[in-house]
Amino acid sequence: MLFKDMKYERPEYEQVKKEYTAYLEQLRNAENKEQFLTVFFELEKLRSSLATMSTLCSIRHSINTRDEFYDKENDYWDEYGPLYSVFDAELSKICVACPFKEELYEEIPETFFELAECQIRSFDEKIVPLLQQENKLTSEYGKLKASAQIPYDGKIYNLSTIRPLTLSLDRKVRKAANDAMLKFYSDNESEFDRIYDELVKLRDKIAHELGYPSFTELAYQRMTRLDYNAEMVANYRKQILEDLVPAATRLYERQAKRLGVKTIAYYDEALEFLNGNPTPKGSYEELIEAARKMYHEMSPETAEFIDTMIEGDLWDLKSRDGKEMGGYCTSIPDYHVPFIFANFNGTSGDVDVLTHEAGHAFQFYMSRNIKVSDLQWPTMESAEIDSMSMEFNAWPWMNLFFKEDEAKYKYLHLGGAVKFLPYGVLVDHFQHEIYANPTWSPDERKACWRRLEKLYLPYKDYSESEILEKGTWWYRQGHIFESPFYYIDYTLAQVCALQFWVRNYNKDPEAWHDYVRLCKAGGKKSFTQLVKTANLKVPFEDGCVKSIVKDITDYMEAIDDTAL
């Protein structure tokens, strides 16, 4: 079925409440394994239907935030989503309290019950009004960014379409385009500060309502971090700081030399080469055909997957006015298919979407038949291993997309992964500081960001930008507003994906099989268990980060980057 033909219908809350409540009562009264499982999987059908409607609304609203119908439907889900969560929370309580739950593990993996415990610890019906407020504030943030109308050289751009200009080979154009974009953030500084200030204080209030000392502890439960804590994450950040920041600093030094500048200014960061960054060669249709060819040659599983995506039109990839920024992959449960959302803008990021988000989509496709829907996706940090590793698995086919720029793209891609890690842990460290100090003023938050930037990103040069020197780069990082503490996940996964890169680089014949096994496992195991399933090192272990730096550094240093 084509995505456009998938029917959306707003659920009737009272009817859902009646049905859900009846199932919950039957589960409470189940006398044995067989009775419990029969009711549980009937309830799964109702939950799948609700998730399908919510997802269809979310996708179509993000595709066009100006669509009045889906704008109103989005308001409905902002209000009623937390109310439906009340039923899910009750389901979690019943499952965890089931006196014969160990007998259920064969049909309902134990991880489901561990996730249910996180749900219990992070939700109570009394916080529903606060969750509704949180939803509305995050929607305000999304609409604010989507509203950007950036005048430059007689034309109007949004935050996505101006991106190519920020990569101009003309340094004056680069700076002017960056400054035009930054003016949007500067003009709306008080609004970004207001939204975030309200979110921080609201989340702190929610945490206290649930008995937590701060939002940080609650966030770890919300993020279903089953087998690691803040102390382990802090030790991991320390590894990045000590073992990887020097490698990233070296890459920036080489970049400055290539660009012929003393230091990399904020408007130079995104440009790697004086003759231009690698760009995809060909039209939109040609990129899609290249993706089809790549996945057909990669494996039988990926061939079947990409045909499903193309035939069902299960993506929206072109940037348009009124469309939300960014990219994501989600799933539409009743149809057992993934969906990819992106904003193509003519940069190498377009190809990254066809590998990264397709990595998420492929993982779901491989685990779509897991009977318990909550386990079809792994937890966030595990899911990112699937996507980031697919980026590296796709390397042998990059000539299809970049032609003569293939070597340049690979240098940019691998170097970009290294450069990203310090930034990624900075985002995490910043959030730990913010929620440890919820009464901070907006200026104190911005000062904290700038202090941490100097620690993890010592090469940042904001001397020509007052708004960035104040510490506002993070305004553009939607996760900080919309998905608190969801960012360290990317870095943990990147370290795992780089291990796959090392294995591919060393021609390990088992690397692909381990990757497919990881995807098929879905969310039936916790993060560290999944990492071990793929025969990778757990990032929290001392020495893990250091173990990947040497091969990557050797590869990068062997390349004459000035000739690219």
C-alpha positions as CSV (number, residue, x, y, z in Angstrom):
1,M,0.0,0.0,0.0
2,L,1.2,3.5,-0.8
3,F,1.7,5.7,2.2
4,K,-0.7,8.3,0.9
5,D,-3.5,5.6,0.9
6,M,-3.0,4.7,4.5
7,K,-6.2,5.8,6.3
8,Y,-6.0,8.1,9.3
9,E,-8.9,8.2,11.7
10,R,-8.9,9.9,15.1
11,P,-9.5,7.4,17.9
12,E,-12.5,8.1,20.1
13,Y,-11.1,8.3,23.6
14,E,-14.0,7.0,25.6
15,Q,-14.3,3.9,23.3
16,V,-10.6,3.2,23.5
17,K,-10.8,3.6,27.3
18,K,-13.7,1.1,27.5
19,E,-11.9,-1.5,25.3
20,Y,-8.5,-1.1,26.9
21,T,-9.9,-1.2,30.5
22,A,-11.7,-4.5,29.7
23,Y,-8.5,-6.1,28.4
24,L,-6.6,-4.9,31.5
25,E,-9.2,-6.4,33.8
26,Q,-8.9,-9.8,31.9
27,L,-5.1,-9.7,32.3
28,R,-5.5,-9.0,36.1
29,N,-7.7,-12.0,36.4
30,A,-5.8,-14.4,34.1
31,E,-5.2,-17.6,36.0
32,N,-2.5,-19.1,33.8
33,K,0.0,-18.5,31.0
34,E,-2.3,-19.4,28.2
35,Q,-5.1,-17.0,29.4
36,F,-2.7,-14.2,29.9
37,L,-1.0,-14.5,26.5
38,T,-4.4,-14.7,24.6
39,V,-5.6,-11.5,26.1
40,F,-2.1,-9.8,25.8
41,F,-1.9,-10.3,22.1
42,E,-5.5,-9.2,21.6
43,L,-4.6,-6.0,23.4
44,E,-1.5,-5.7,21.2
45,K,-3.9,-5.2,18.2
46,L,-5.6,-2.2,19.9
47,R,-2.2,-0.7,20.9
48,S,-1.0,-1.2,17.3
49,S,-4.0,0.6,16.0
50,L,-3.5,3.6,18.3
51,A,0.2,3.8,17.5
52,T,-0.6,3.7,13.8
53,M,-3.0,6.6,14.0
54,S,-0.6,8.6,16.2
55,T,2.3,8.0,13.8
56,L,0.3,8.8,10.6
57,C,-0.7,12.1,12.2
58,S,2.8,12.9,13.3
59,I,4.4,12.1,9.9
60,R,1.8,14.1,7.9
61,H,2.0,17.0,10.3
62,S,5.8,17.1,10.0
63,I,5.5,16.9,6.2
64,N,3.4,20.1,6.2
65,T,3.0,22.0,9.4
66,R,0.6,24.4,7.6
67,D,-1.9,21.6,7.0
68,E,-4.9,22.8,9.1
69,F,-6.4,19.3,9.5
70,Y,-3.2,17.6,10.8
71,D,-2.3,20.7,12.8
72,K,-5.5,20.2,14.8
73,E,-4.9,16.4,14.9
74,N,-1.4,17.1,16.3
75,D,-3.0,19.2,19.0
76,Y,-5.3,16.2,19.8
77,W,-2.3,13.9,20.2
78,D,-0.5,16.5,22.3
79,E,-3.5,16.5,24.7
80,Y,-4.6,12.8,24.5
81,G,-1.3,11.1,24.1
82,P,-0.5,11.3,27.8
83,L,-4.0,10.1,28.6
84,Y,-3.5,7.0,26.5
85,S,-0.2,6.5,28.3
86,V,-2.2,6.0,31.5
87,F,-3.5,2.8,30.1
88,D,0.0,1.7,29.0
89,A,1.3,2.4,32.5
90,E,-1.4,0.2,34.0
91,L,-0.5,-2.5,31.5
92,S,3.1,-2.3,32.7
93,K,2.1,-2.6,36.3
94,I,0.0,-5.7,35.6
95,C,2.7,-7.4,33.6
96,V,5.4,-6.7,36.2
97,A,3.2,-7.9,39.0
98,C,2.1,-11.1,37.2
99,P,2.8,-14.0,39.6
100,F,3.8,-16.3,36.8
101,K,5.6,-13.8,34.6
102,E,8.7,-16.0,34.3
103,E,6.5,-18.5,32.4
104,L,5.7,-15.8,29.8
105,Y,9.3,-15.1,28.9
106,E,9.3,-17.5,26.0
107,E,6.5,-15.5,24.3
108,I,7.2,-12.1,25.9
109,P,11.0,-11.6,26.3
110,E,12.2,-10.5,29.7
111,T,13.3,-7.2,28.2
112,F,9.7,-6.2,27.8
113,F,9.2,-6.5,31.6
114,E,12.4,-4.5,32.2
115,L,11.0,-1.8,29.9
116,A,7.7,-2.0,31.7
117,E,9.5,-1.3,35.0
118,C,11.0,1.8,33.5
119,Q,7.5,2.9,32.4
120,I,6.2,2.4,35.9
121,R,9.0,4.4,37.4
122,S,8.6,7.3,34.9
123,F,4.8,7.7,34.8
124,D,1.9,8.4,37.0
125,E,-1.6,9.6,36.1
126,K,-1.1,12.7,38.2
127,I,1.5,14.1,35.8
128,V,-0.7,13.9,32.7
129,P,-1.4,17.7,32.7
130,L,2.3,18.4,33.0
131,L,3.1,16.0,30.1
132,Q,0.5,17.8,28.0
133,Q,2.2,21.1,28.8
134,E,5.6,19.5,27.8
135,N,4.1,18.3,24.5
136,K,2.8,21.8,23.7
137,L,6.1,23.4,24.4
138,T,8.1,21.0,22.2
139,S,5.5,21.6,19.5
140,E,6.1,25.4,19.9
141,Y,9.9,24.8,19.4
142,G,9.3,22.8,16.2
143,K,7.0,25.4,14.8
144,L,9.4,28.2,15.7
145,K,12.2,26.6,13.6
146,A,9.8,25.7,10.8
147,S,8.7,29.3,10.6
148,A,12.2,30.6,9.7
149,Q,12.1,32.9,6.7
150,I,15.7,33.9,6.1
151,P,16.3,36.7,3.6
152,Y,19.5,36.5,1.7
153,D,20.5,38.0,-1.7
154,G,17.0,38.8,-2.7
155,K,15.6,35.3,-1.9
156,I,13.9,33.7,1.1
157,Y,15.3,30.5,2.6
158,N,14.4,28.2,5.5
159,L,16.9,26.6,7.9
160,S,17.4,23.7,5.5
161,T,17.5,25.3,2.1
162,I,20.1,27.9,3.2
163,R,22.5,25.1,4.1
164,P,24.2,24.9,0.7
165,L,25.1,28.6,0.8
166,T,26.9,28.1,4.1
167,L,29.1,25.7,2.2
168,S,30.0,28.2,-0.6
169,L,33.6,28.3,-1.8
170,D,33.5,32.1,-1.5
171,R,34.4,32.8,2.1
172,K,32.4,36.1,2.1
173,V,29.3,34.3,0.9
174,R,29.8,31.6,3.5
175,K,30.0,34.1,6.3
176,A,27.1,36.2,5.0
177,A,24.9,33.1,4.7
178,N,25.8,31.8,8.2
179,D,25.2,35.3,9.6
180,A,21.8,35.5,7.9
181,M,20.9,32.1,9.5
182,L,22.2,33.2,12.8
183,K,20.2,36.4,12.7
184,F,17.1,34.2,12.8
185,Y,18.4,32.7,16.1
186,S,19.4,36.1,17.4
187,D,16.1,37.7,16.5
188,N,14.3,34.8,18.4
189,E,16.8,34.5,21.2
190,S,14.3,35.4,23.9
191,E,11.7,33.0,22.5
192,F,14.2,30.1,22.4
193,D,15.2,31.0,26.0
194,R,11.6,31.2,27.1
195,I,10.6,27.8,25.7
196,Y,13.6,26.1,27.1
197,D,13.3,27.8,30.5
198,E,9.7,26.6,30.7
199,L,10.7,23.1,29.6
200,V,13.5,22.8,32.2
201,K,11.4,24.0,35.1
202,L,8.4,21.8,34.0
203,R,10.6,18.7,33.7
204,D,12.1,19.4,37.1
205,K,8.6,19.7,38.5
206,I,7.6,16.4,36.9
207,A,10.6,14.7,38.4
208,H,9.8,15.9,41.9
209,E,6.1,14.9,41.5
210,L,7.4,11.3,40.8
211,G,9.8,11.4,43.8
212,Y,13.1,11.9,41.9
213,P,15.8,14.3,43.2
214,S,16.2,15.8,39.7
215,F,15.0,15.3,36.2
216,T,18.2,13.5,35.3
217,E,17.3,10.3,37.2
218,L,13.8,10.4,35.7
219,A,15.3,11.0,32.2
220,Y,17.3,7.8,32.4
221,Q,14.1,5.9,33.2
222,R,12.3,7.6,30.3
223,M,15.1,6.7,28.0
224,T,14.8,3.1,29.2
225,R,18.5,2.8,30.0
226,L,18.4,-0.7,31.3
227,D,22.1,-1.5,32.0
228,Y,24.0,1.7,32.5
229,N,23.9,4.9,34.6
230,A,25.1,8.5,34.7
231,E,28.4,7.5,36.4
232,M,29.2,5.1,33.5
233,V,28.3,7.8,31.0
234,A,30.6,10.2,32.8
235,N,33.5,7.7,32.5
236,Y,32.7,7.3,28.8
237,R,32.8,11.1,28.3
238,K,36.2,11.1,30.0
239,Q,37.5,8.5,27.4
240,I,36.2,10.7,24.6
241,L,37.9,13.8,26.1
242,E,41.3,12.0,26.6
243,D,41.5,9.7,23.6
244,L,39.4,11.3,20.9
245,V,39.5,15.1,21.3
246,P,43.2,15.1,20.3
247,A,42.4,13.2,17.1
248,A,39.5,15.6,16.3
249,T,41.8,18.5,17.0
250,R,44.3,17.2,14.5
251,L,41.6,16.9,11.8
252,Y,40.6,20.5,12.4
253,E,44.2,21.6,12.1
254,R,44.5,19.7,8.7
255,Q,41.2,21.4,7.6
256,A,42.5,24.8,8.5
257,K,45.7,24.1,6.4
258,R,43.6,22.9,3.5
259,L,41.4,26.1,3.6
260,G,44.4,28.3,4.0
261,V,43.2,29.9,7.3
262,K,44.9,30.2,10.7
263,T,41.9,29.0,12.6
264,I,38.5,27.5,11.6
265,A,35.9,30.2,12.1
266,Y,32.3,29.2,12.7
267,Y,31.5,29.8,9.0
268,D,34.4,27.6,7.9
269,E,33.5,24.5,10.0
270,A,31.2,22.9,7.5
271,L,33.5,23.4,4.5
272,E,36.2,20.8,4.3
273,F,37.8,21.5,0.9
274,L,38.6,24.7,-1.0
275,N,37.3,23.1,-4.2
276,G,34.1,22.2,-2.4
277,N,32.7,19.5,-0.2
278,P,31.7,16.2,-2.0
279,T,28.2,16.5,-3.3
280,P,25.9,13.8,-4.8
281,K,26.1,13.5,-8.5
282,G,22.7,13.3,-10.2
283,S,19.0,14.2,-9.8
284,Y,16.8,13.1,-7.0
285,E,15.5,10.2,-9.1
286,E,19.1,9.2,-9.9
287,L,20.0,9.1,-6.2
288,I,17.0,6.9,-5.5
289,E,18.0,4.6,-8.3
290,A,21.6,4.5,-6.9
291,A,20.2,3.5,-3.5
292,R,18.1,0.8,-5.1
293,K,21.1,-0.6,-6.9
294,M,23.3,-0.5,-3.8
295,Y,20.8,-2.3,-1.6
296,H,20.2,-4.9,-4.3
297,E,23.9,-5.7,-4.5
298,M,24.5,-5.5,-0.7
299,S,22.4,-8.5,0.2
300,P,19.1,-10.3,-0.5
301,E,17.6,-8.9,2.7
302,T,18.5,-5.3,1.8
303,A,17.2,-5.8,-1.8
304,E,13.8,-6.9,-0.5
305,F,13.8,-4.0,2.0
306,I,14.6,-1.2,-0.6
307,D,11.9,-2.5,-3.0
308,T,9.3,-2.2,-0.2
309,M,10.4,1.4,0.5
310,I,10.3,2.5,-3.1
311,E,7.1,0.7,-4.1
312,G,5.2,1.9,-1.0
313,D,6.6,5.5,-1.3
314,L,7.5,5.1,2.3
315,W,9.6,8.3,2.6
316,D,9.3,12.1,2.1
317,L,12.8,13.4,1.4
318,K,12.6,16.8,-0.4
319,S,12.7,20.0,1.6
320,R,9.8,22.4,1.3
321,D,8.5,25.5,3.0
322,G,6.3,24.6,6.0
323,K,8.0,21.2,6.4
324,E,9.6,20.5,9.7
325,M,13.4,20.5,9.8
326,G,15.6,17.5,10.3
327,G,15.2,13.8,9.6
328,Y,13.9,10.7,11.3
329,C,12.7,7.1,10.7
330,T,9.6,5.7,12.3
331,S,7.3,2.8,11.8
332,I,3.6,2.3,11.0
333,P,2.7,-0.7,13.1
334,D,-0.5,-1.9,11.4
335,Y,1.2,-2.0,8.0
336,H,4.5,-3.5,9.3
337,V,6.6,-0.9,7.4
338,P,9.1,1.9,8.3
339,F,8.9,5.5,7.1
340,I,11.7,7.9,6.4
341,F,11.4,11.7,6.7
342,A,14.2,14.0,5.6
343,N,15.1,17.4,4.0
344,F,17.3,16.9,0.9
345,N,19.4,20.0,0.2
346,G,22.0,19.0,-2.3
347,T,24.7,18.2,0.2
348,S,26.4,14.9,1.1
349,G,23.9,14.7,3.9
350,D,21.3,13.6,1.3
351,V,23.3,10.4,0.9
352,D,23.7,10.0,4.6
353,V,19.9,10.0,4.9
354,L,19.8,7.1,2.4
355,T,22.2,5.1,4.5
356,H,21.6,6.3,8.1
357,E,17.8,6.6,8.2
358,A,17.7,3.5,5.9
359,G,19.7,1.7,8.5
360,H,17.0,2.4,11.0
361,A,14.4,1.4,8.5
362,F,16.2,-1.8,7.6
363,Q,16.5,-2.8,11.2
364,F,12.8,-2.4,11.7
365,Y,12.1,-4.4,8.5
366,M,14.3,-7.2,9.8
367,S,12.5,-7.3,13.2
368,R,9.0,-6.3,12.1
369,N,7.6,-9.8,12.9
370,I,8.6,-9.8,16.5
371,K,5.3,-10.5,18.2
372,V,5.6,-7.9,20.9
373,S,5.5,-4.5,19.2
374,D,7.4,-2.7,22.0
375,L,10.4,-4.9,21.1
376,Q,10.4,-4.4,17.3
377,W,12.7,-1.4,17.9
378,P,15.6,-1.5,20.3
379,T,16.2,1.3,22.8
380,M,17.6,4.5,21.4
381,E,21.3,4.0,21.7
382,S,21.0,0.5,20.3
383,A,18.9,1.7,17.4
384,E,21.6,4.2,16.4
385,I,24.2,1.4,16.0
386,D,22.0,0.0,13.2
387,S,21.8,3.3,11.4
388,M,25.4,4.5,11.8
389,S,26.8,1.1,11.0
390,M,24.8,1.0,7.7
391,E,26.5,4.2,6.7
392,F,29.9,2.4,6.8
393,N,28.4,-0.8,5.3
394,A,27.5,1.3,2.3
395,W,31.1,2.5,1.6
396,P,31.7,0.1,-1.3
397,W,28.9,1.7,-3.2
398,M,29.7,5.4,-2.6
399,N,31.0,5.7,-6.2
400,L,27.4,5.4,-7.3
401,F,26.5,8.6,-5.5
402,F,29.7,10.6,-5.6
403,K,31.5,9.5,-8.7
404,E,34.9,11.3,-8.8
405,D,34.2,12.6,-5.2
406,E,34.2,9.1,-3.7
407,A,37.6,9.4,-1.9
408,K,36.7,12.9,-0.8
409,Y,33.4,11.7,0.6
410,K,35.0,8.9,2.6
411,Y,37.5,11.3,4.1
412,L,34.8,13.7,5.0
413,H,32.5,10.9,6.4
414,L,35.0,9.1,8.6
415,G,36.6,12.4,9.7
416,G,33.1,13.7,10.4
417,A,32.4,10.7,12.7
418,V,35.5,11.5,14.7
419,K,34.7,15.2,14.9
420,F,31.1,14.5,15.9
421,L,32.0,12.5,19.1
422,P,33.3,15.4,21.2
423,Y,30.3,17.5,20.2
424,G,27.9,14.6,21.0
425,V,29.3,14.2,24.5
426,L,29.2,17.9,25.0
427,V,25.5,17.9,24.3
428,D,25.1,15.2,27.0
429,H,27.3,16.9,29.5
430,F,25.4,20.2,29.0
431,Q,22.1,18.5,29.8
432,H,23.5,16.9,32.9
433,E,24.6,20.4,34.1
434,I,21.3,22.0,33.1
435,Y,19.1,19.6,35.0
436,A,21.4,19.6,38.0
437,N,20.8,23.4,38.1
438,P,17.2,23.9,37.0
439,T,16.9,27.4,38.5
440,W,19.7,28.7,36.3
441,S,18.9,31.8,34.2
442,P,19.1,31.6,30.4
443,D,22.4,33.5,30.6
444,E,23.8,31.0,33.0
445,R,22.8,28.1,30.7
446,K,24.5,29.8,27.8
447,A,27.6,30.4,29.8
448,C,27.7,26.7,30.7
449,W,27.4,25.7,27.1
450,R,30.3,28.0,26.1
451,R,32.5,26.7,29.0
452,L,31.9,23.1,27.9
453,E,32.5,24.0,24.2
454,K,36.0,25.2,25.2
455,L,36.6,21.9,26.9
456,Y,35.4,19.4,24.2
457,L,35.7,21.7,21.2
458,P,38.8,23.8,21.9
459,Y,39.1,24.7,18.2
460,K,35.9,26.7,18.0
461,D,36.4,30.3,16.9
462,Y,33.4,32.6,17.5
463,S,35.4,35.8,17.5
464,E,33.3,37.3,14.7
465,S,29.9,36.2,16.1
466,E,28.4,37.8,19.2
467,I,25.4,35.4,19.3
468,L,27.6,32.3,19.2
469,E,30.1,33.7,21.7
470,K,27.3,34.0,24.1
471,G,26.8,30.3,24.0
472,T,23.7,29.7,21.8
473,W,24.8,27.1,19.3
474,W,22.6,24.6,21.1
475,Y,19.4,26.4,20.0
476,R,19.5,24.4,16.7
477,Q,19.9,21.0,18.5
478,G,16.3,19.9,18.6
479,H,17.1,16.9,20.9
480,I,17.9,19.3,23.7
481,F,14.4,20.7,23.6
482,E,12.3,17.8,22.4
483,S,14.1,14.6,23.6
484,P,16.1,15.4,26.7
485,F,19.2,13.2,27.2
486,Y,18.7,11.6,23.8
487,Y,22.1,12.4,22.4
488,I,24.7,10.4,24.1
489,D,23.0,7.6,22.3
490,Y,24.4,8.8,19.0
491,T,27.9,8.8,20.4
492,L,27.7,5.4,22.0
493,A,26.4,4.0,18.7
494,Q,29.1,5.9,16.7
495,V,31.8,4.2,18.7
496,C,30.1,0.8,18.0
497,A,29.7,1.7,14.3
498,L,33.3,2.7,14.1
499,Q,34.2,-0.8,15.4
500,F,32.3,-2.1,12.4
501,W,34.3,0.3,10.2
502,V,37.5,-1.1,11.7
503,R,36.3,-4.7,11.0
504,N,35.4,-3.9,7.4
505,Y,38.7,-2.1,7.0
506,N,40.5,-5.2,8.2
507,K,38.2,-7.4,5.9
508,D,36.5,-9.3,8.7
509,P,34.2,-11.7,6.9
510,E,31.9,-12.0,9.8
511,A,31.1,-8.2,10.1
512,W,28.1,-8.2,7.9
513,H,26.6,-11.3,9.4
514,D,27.0,-9.8,12.9
515,Y,25.3,-6.6,11.7
516,V,22.3,-8.5,10.3
517,R,22.0,-10.6,13.5
518,L,22.0,-7.3,15.5
519,C,19.1,-5.9,13.3
520,K,17.1,-9.1,13.6
521,A,17.3,-9.0,17.4
522,G,15.3,-5.7,17.5
523,G,14.8,-4.8,21.1
524,K,14.7,-8.2,22.6
525,K,17.9,-7.4,24.5
526,S,19.4,-4.5,26.3
527,F,22.1,-2.2,24.9
528,T,25.2,-3.9,26.3
529,Q,23.7,-7.3,25.4
530,L,23.0,-6.2,21.8
531,V,26.6,-4.9,21.5
532,K,27.9,-8.2,22.6
533,T,25.5,-10.0,20.2
534,A,27.3,-8.1,17.4
535,N,30.7,-9.1,18.8
536,L,31.6,-5.5,19.6
537,K,33.2,-3.9,22.6
538,V,31.0,-2.1,25.1
539,P,31.8,1.7,24.9
540,F,31.8,2.1,28.7
541,E,34.7,-0.3,29.2
542,D,38.0,1.4,29.7
543,G,40.1,1.3,26.5
544,C,37.2,0.9,24.1
545,V,37.5,4.3,22.6
546,K,41.3,4.1,22.4
547,S,41.0,0.7,20.6
548,I,39.4,2.3,17.5
549,V,41.5,5.5,17.3
550,K,44.7,3.9,15.9
551,D,43.2,2.3,12.8
552,I,41.1,5.4,12.0
553,T,44.1,7.7,12.5
554,D,46.3,5.5,10.4
555,Y,43.7,5.6,7.6
556,M,43.3,9.3,7.7
557,E,47.0,10.2,8.0
558,A,47.8,8.0,5.0
559,I,45.5,10.2,2.8
560,D,47.0,13.2,1.1
561,D,44.0,15.4,1.9
562,T,45.4,18.3,0.0
563,A,45.0,16.4,-3.3
564,L,41.3,15.6,-2.7
